Amino acid sequence: METYNNIVLERLPKHLKRYVVAQRYERYTALDQALWRYVMRQNYSFLKDVAYYPYIPGLKKAGLSIATIPNLQDMNDSLKLIGWGAVTVDGFIPPAAFMEFQAHRVLVIAADIRQLEHIEYTPAPDIIHESSGHAPIIGEPDYATYLQYFGEVGTKALSSGKDFELYEAIRRLSILKEHATTTVDELAAAEKNLQAVQDNMGEPSEMALLSRLHWWTVEYGLIGDLHSPKIYGAGLLSSIGESASCMQEDVPKLPYGLNAIEYAYDITKPQPQLFVTPDFEHLKSVLDKFADTMAFRVGGKQSVDKAIDCRAVCTVQYSSGLQVSGVFKLANADKNLSYIQTQGPTALAFAGKQLEGHGVDYHSEGFGSPVGNLRGADHDLEDFDDAALIQYGIVEGQRCLLNFASGITVAGTVQRIVRQFGKIVLISFTTCEVYRNDKKEMYFKPEWGTYDMAVGAEIVSVFAGAADKDAYEALEEHLDQASSSSMSNETEDVKLVNLHAVIRNLRDKGFDQKAWLNIFNLLGSENADHWLGLVELFEIAQANDAEELTNLTENKLLEFVTLYPHLKKLIGDGLRVAKEEALNNY
């Protein structure tokens, strides 16, 4: 893991640190810096009037500036003062990991920056969106509290197998869009695949519904009065195109509430509607209402069924506090939950800490155990005292027969009784068999070895991932590990990069008319991508009161607009912002 001087990052658990990569600041080219500067200048020009928070103070509080791409150490130096941190990752990471970083008060920032052709918006994670969008508003205490709480809830959310397919389809398409070498056919195939997955998602999972709440708040949220709201969503704050278009009257503004989960979204298109919250406290209230419907608070058979559908590592927690982590499969078709079963590596834990001797190496082939009370017992087995244990023959070294109210029987020699904080959580047996209906349904046979029986009257919670993730040591993401990196010095035209390096040098070292003209003559209309360099030259001439050169540049840019109509707004906005005297101080 790349190390930054921030105690918040030092506290990150080991399983999250494996996603962190070095920023490698030296890889950002002068073209990347120009792109950042253009977007940030546009953002300031527009957002100073419509953003919820004071834009410049917000940037400074997060260690950001309009002039240059942020260095992650500078960001951490600022963010640690408000109890947050930031790390760079390689593009997309699994949604559960993203949420967990958020729960630990850490912003996840993609190291890459978008290509010039996607300057207005990119569906792929990039440093513009993640830093200039998310970081500046972290200084708002109520919002920071909401963001952390969302991470805590999101970490528990159960996904479905379809969610992983959709995640991978979006990830592949976004990566392809940001790689200059991608062919039209490759892009078309990825778009077709994404559409096919989206059309066959079935019933949305907890994570899918929760991601909608995240989208309509953290990414695309508005706050304040319904008829004149302000922007706080990072997707809008980092998109110079949509931050303006979203405020038009033809984009419906709806009151934010739990019904937002009914609105799906498409990351590749402008949003058809937006939601307005009166304040950040309301966001937390809505999230709490949704959390009350989630498996980690509901428990029971319906929640275990969700874990089975997830087809990934989940944890079920017994009323005794014992936590069983693994990939769950159907154990019985009863109306009531009477038995749980995992397949493959499984671990047992209590209060988030793995029980000694009960890791994935020991339970490598799965784990199964009854759920419920013993027949005729007047209280739960987990609460038995020594006298009750003796009454039921549950004594270490002795053979006993346990009949559950569900009809399941456990017969074997008691090897060990494990207690945690006064609760019996586990009983281990040798020469044991577990069955139902006079052995017509066999769950365990003596020749399989030691039988470890979880103890608990019911399943009170089910949540995504392992209870002790660091100890579990199993890869929980469902994606290949191909890098999504697309740093521009690997993909951009070398001549264009070099031209911007000369322009950057001219800006940093001071105005020189001869040098300015030399660069101007190299920026011809035969290359549409030269428009950004010309906007930079216009800014430099404007700032140095070189009227003749500003007119010369503006005329050439207008020629670009004629040749490349799709650049009209970008060029027009660049000229407008350069002419705003108020911006000269930033």
Salt bridges, closest charged atoms under 4 A:
GLU26 OE2 - ARG24 NE 3.95
ASP49 OD2 - LYS48 NZ 3.98
GLU100 OE2 - HIS15 NE2 2.90
GLU117 OE1 - HIS118 NE2 3.70
ASP126 OD2 - ARG114 NE 2.83
GLU130 OE1 - HIS134 NE2 3.87
GLU165 OE1 - LYS162 NZ 3.85
GLU168 OE2 - ARG171 NH1 3.30
GLU168 OE2 - ARG172 NE 2.83
GLU178 OE2 - HIS118 ND1 2.58
GLU206 OE2 - LYS306 NZ 3.16
GLU219 OE1 - HIS129 NE2 3.06
GLU219 OE2 - HIS134 NE2 3.28
ASP266 OD2 - LYS269 NZ 3.86
ASP288 OD1 - ARG297 NH2 3.25
ASP292 OD1 - ARG297 NH1 2.66
ASP305 OD2 - LYS301 NZ 3.16
ASP334 OD2 - ARG436 NH1 2.76
ASP378 OD1 - HIS379 ND1 2.56
GLU382 OE2 - LYS423 NZ 3.45
ASP383 OD1 - LYS423 NZ 2.74
ASP386 OD1 - ARG419 NH2 3.23
GLU433 OE2 - LYS439 NZ 2.89
GLU441 OE1 - ARG436 NH2 3.74
ASP470 OD1 - HIS15 ND1 2.74
GLU477 OE2 - ARG18 NH1 3.30
ASP480 OD1 - ARG171 NH1 3.58
ASP480 OD2 - ARG172 NH2 2.36
GLU490 OE2 - ARG27 NH1 3.05
ASP508 OD2 - ARG504 NE 3.99
GLU536 OE2 - ARG37 NH1 3.41
GLU536 OE2 - ARG507 NH2 3.10
GLU539 OE1 - ARG37 NH1 2.24
GLU539 OE2 - ARG41 NE 3.24
GLU539 OE1 - ARG507 NH2 3.22
GLU554 OE2 - LYS579 NZ 3.09
ASP573 OD2 - LYS569 NZ 2.68
ASP573 OD1 - ARG576 NH2 3.62
GLU580 OE2 - ARG576 NH1 3.05
